[in-house]
Amino acid sequence: MKKYLLSFAVLVMGMSLMTACSDDDETPYEPQEVEVSNGVFVVCSGNMSTPINGGLTYFDYATSTATPQAFKAVNGRELGLTVNDALVYGDKMYIVVDNENTIEVVNKKDMTSVKQIKLKDMMADGQGAHPRHIIAQDGNIYVSNYGTSNADWASYTITGNGSVAVIDAETYQLKATYAVGGYPEGLAIVGNDLYVVNSNYSMGNASISKINLSTGAETKISHADIINPVAAVAINGNLYYLDSGAYGATPPYAQENAGVRKVTADGQVTKVVDATAMCSDGKKIYVINSPYGVGSTSYAIYDVASNTTKAFTPSEDVEYPNTIGIDPVNGNIFIASNSKDADTGKASYKTPGYVKQYKADGTFVSKFNCWVGPCAIIANTAVEYK
């Protein structure tokens, strides 16, 4: 009996030691960063000539519902005329309102207004007029502005210049102003260089400004294939920009030579895919090619790493596709369209549009309504710790 009890005691002691060793050796749990996506924002320009104020539509994945005027619903006022672009950065969203000369800053979780940045008030000599596009990096937001750009249709010439405002994303103070070309649009940062595409209002002599962010020095890139650049993205150390090309001089004024071009560090320009609209997840470029006056529409995905293009075929058609968006987390693709005018049977620019959601293979997922003039689609992504 004593022998049995001794053996049992040794066994219990051994188990205790094993448990203690196990506890000592166990690696403490460390939360991991996980990128998540909760929905998409649809920037809607409205219609300046009518006039109809622009707006911001939000589609929530959790409830599968869309709020066509999300900003107005929360703040009790409209954003104003020509909402042109927006950016999710940190816990805020920055909304570019062209004809109001403002950047509306909101809390992205509940859309409450935090600050209205009045660009013309903070920038001298009219440089803050007509903000167009926005990007962010290292705590700064960069905004392109038409500024003093002016188009003289009689002589078909451009006078004045556009600008880029560098604004602290937290204090909203102006940190720097860069002079660029006429009618600047999209921006991208490659390394220590800020690139700004200057459309020159499609009147010729378009260019790309390359600004050294350390010195502020600007150099202009000109090329025969820089015709009417309107958007830009940086991928793997290269600049890719969307060029709207040219339009015919007589009806139907057909759009020609529109596409995405690559600009290498040495200034070489090469078209990589035909396109009239684009978006990117940082690895691939997703495009619509629906040239004005031609009557055909196609979709494609350009893989930057392999330099290859494959067709994207939505299982449900979109009537008048004008912008495309990608959710980098779930891979879903969104295509926005104007609605059809009941009287003319053509695209309506005065009534709310809609958006269709697809899986990466083109399978239709859902459709939701948005506000008038959808012009940009932005995923509501965030980093969580799990």
N, C-alpha and C positions, 0 to 999 in steps of 0.2 A: 504493500500500500504506500509506504514511504517512497519507494522507488517510483511509483506512478505519479505521486504528487510532485516529486522533484523534476521528472520529465515534463510535466505540465507547466511547471514554473519556468523552466528553461524555454519552452515553446512560447509562452506568453512574453517573456523577456525578448526573445528573438523577434517576435512580431512587432513589439514596441520599437525596437531598434530599426527595423525595416521601415516602419511608418515614419519614424523621425528622419531617417535618411531620405525617404521619398519626399517629405515636406521640404527638407532643406534643398533638394535638388530641383524642385519644381520651378520652372521659369515663370516669373510674374507675367500676368497678362498685360499686353500693351495694345491699346486700341489702334486699329488700322484705319488709315485714310481711305474712304470710299467715295467715289463720285456718284452722285445720284441726280435724277432729273424728275421734276414734279409736274411739268407741263410746258407749254410754249406760249410766248407772247407774239402777237401779230401787230406790227406797226401799220397803221392805216393813215394815209396822207389826207383823206378828205378830198375836197374839190375847191380849189382857190377861186375859180371863176364864178361859181354858183351864188354865194360861197357856202361851202359846207366844212365845218371844222373837222380836223383830223381826230384820231382817237387811238386807244390801245385796247386790243382784245386779248383776253387771257383764256386759254383752254386748260382746264385742270384734269390731269390724268386720273386722280383718285375718284372724282365724281363724274367724269366724262361729260362735263358741262362747259359751255363757253359764255363769257361775259363780254358782249361786243363793245361796251364802253366802261372798261374796268376802272380807269382813272376817274372818270366823272362820277361813277357810282359811289366811290369812296369819298371824294373831295368836294363834290357838289358844284364843280365847275369843269369847263372843257379845257383841253390842252391848247387849242387855238388852231390857226390855219397852217396847213402843210406840215404835219408831223412826218419827219423824213427818215429817222433812224433811231436806234436805241441800243443800250449796252447794259448787260448785267455784269456788275463788278463788285465782288464782295457781297455785302448784305444790302446793297443799293442797286437801283436802276437809274440810268441817265438817259433821258428822252430828249431828242433833238427836235425843236419846233422852229422850222425855217422862217416863216413869215412873222413870227413873234420875236425872233432874235433871242431865243431863250433855250437853256438846257434845264429841263424839269428833273429834279432829283427826288426819287421816291424810295420809301422802304419797300423792297421787293416782296416781302412777305404779305403785306396788307395794302400796298399801293398808296399809303398816306404820304402826302407831300412833305418833304423835308426842307427843300430849298429850291428857289427859282433863280438860276444864274442868268443875269441879264447881260449878255455879251457886249452889246453896244455901249452899255454904261461903263464897263470895265476896260474896253479897248478903244484906243484913240483913233481919230480920223475915219470913223465908219468901218474899221476893220472887222468888227464883230457882227456885221450885217449878214443875214441869211446863212446860218450854220447848216451844214449838210450831213457830215458823217462823223463818227466817233469811234475811237479805240482807247485802250488803256494798257499801261504797263508801269510797274514799279511805283505805284501810288499816284501816278499822274494820268489824267485823261487828255487826249489830244482831239481837237475839234477842227475840222476844215470849215472855212467860211468863204462865201463868195466875196464878202467885203466890198472893196471898191471896184470889182470887176464890172464892166459895162459893155453891153453889146450894141453896136450901131448897125442896125439892119440896112440903112441906106447905103453905107459904104462897105458893109459886111466886114467890119473890123471890131477888134476887142481893145478896150482901153482899161487902164487900172489893173490891179492885181488882187488876188485872193490872199488869204492868210490862214495860219494854223495857230490856235490858242492852246497853250499848255496850262492846265488848271490842276491844282492839288485836289485829289479826289476826296479828301476829308475836310479841309478848311475852305475849299471852293475859291481860293485866291488865285489870281493870275500869276503864273511863274515866268512865262516867256511868251513871245509872239514871233512867229516866223513868217516872213513874206514869201509867197510862192507864186505860181502862175495864175492865169485867168480861169475863173470858174472851177476851183478845185473840188474834187469829189472824194473818192475813197482814200484811205490811209492804211499803211502797214509798216511794221518795224522789223527790220532785218539786222540782227546784231546791234550795232550802235548807230544805225542809220534809220531815219524816218523817211519813208517814201510817200509822196502825195501825187495822185494823178490829176493833172490839170486838163479838163475837157476843152477849155476855150470855147465852150458853148457850141461845139461841133462846127466852128467857123474856120478850121484849119489852124496850123501851127500849135497843135496840142503838144503837151510835154509831160514829163514826170520830174518832180523835184526830189532830189536826194539831199537830206539835211543831216549833217553830222551832229548828233545830240550832245557831244562834248563841247564843240566849238560854235555850233549854230551856223556854220558855213553851208551854203546851198550850192549845189551844182544841178544843171538842167540836163536831162536825158531827152534827146530828140531822135526820132526814127520814123521812117516812112510808114511803119505799121502802128505807130501811136497816132490814132486818128481821132477818136472820141472816147477816151478812157473814163470809166464811171465808177468802178469798184476795184478793190485791191485786197490781197491776202498774202501773208508770208508763210512759206512752207519749206522746211529743210534748207534754210539759208538762201532761198531765192524768192523773188517777187513774182506773183501772178496777178494779172489785172484783167478785168473785163472791159473790152472795147466795143462800143455800140456800132462802130464802123461808120459807113456813110449812107445817105439816102438819095435815091434817084431824083433828078430835077423835074420830072414830069410824072403825072399819075400813072400807077398807084404809089409813086414815091418809094419804091421797093428798097428795103434795108439790105445792104451788102457788106460782106467782109466782117461781120460781127463775130467775136469769139474771145476766148481766153488766151492771153499771151504770157509767156514766161520771159522774165528779164534776169539774166545772169549777172554776176558781180562785175563782169567786164563790159556790161551794157548791151549785150547781144539780146535781140528780141525775136521770139519764135512763137507762132501760133500753135497751141496744143489741142484745141477742140473748138468747133463752131458753137456759139452760144449767144443768147440774148439776156440771160440771167444766170447767176451762179451763187453758190454758197460752198462752204468747206467745213470739214471736221478736223482740219489740221493734217490730214493724211491724203484725203481724196477731195476732188472738186466735183460737185453735183451741178448739172446744168440743164437749163431749158433752152432749146433753140427754136424760137418762133418769130422769125424775122417779119417785120412790118411789111404789109403789101405783098407778101409771098404766098400766104395761105397754107403753110405746112408747119407742123410742130413735131419735135422729137425731144427725147430726154437721154442723157448719157451720164456716165460716171467716169471721170478721168483719175487713174491711179498714178500719183506723183512718183512713187518709188519705182514702179515698173515702166512708167511712161507708156501706159496702155489705156485704151478707152473701150468701155463696153456699154451697150445700150441698156437703158432702164425703161421698162415697159409697164406703166401703171395698169392695173386690172380694170380700173374705171377711169373714163376720160374726164378731163377738165376742159371746160368750154373756152375760156380765155386766160390761159396761164400767164401770169406776169411776175411771179416771184416764187422762189424755192427755198426751203430750209431743211436742215438736218439736225436731229437730236444725236449728239455724239455718244450718249450713254446707251440708249436702246437701239440706235441705228434707224429709227423711223424717219421717213422722208415726208415732208409737207409741201404741198403745191397749192398756192392761192390763186384765185381767179376773181375777176369782176363778174357780176351777175349779168343775165341777158335782159336787154331792154325789151319790154313787152310790145312796144309800138314799132320799133325799128328791127327787132330781131338781132341786133348787134350788141356789143359790149356796152354796159351801162356804167357811166362814171359818176352817177348821182345817187345810186342806191347801194345798200350793203352788199358786200361780196361774200365769198365763202372759201373754206380751206378743206382739202382732202388729205387724209393721213394714210400712209402706206407703210408696209413692212419693207425691209431692204430688198426683198425679191419682187416687189411691185404689188403684193397682195393688199387690197383695199382694207382699211381698218375702220375709219370713221369719217364723217363729214360734219363740219360745224360752221355756223355763220360768223362773219366778222363785220367790222365797220366798213365804211366807204373807202375804196382805194387801197387795198392791201399792198404794201411795198417792201416789207421785210419781216422775216420770221426768226425768232430768237428763242433758243431753248432755255428753260428756267433750271439751270444746273447749280449744284452746290457740292461742297465737300463735307461729308459727315464722318464721324469717328465711330466705328463699330467693332 
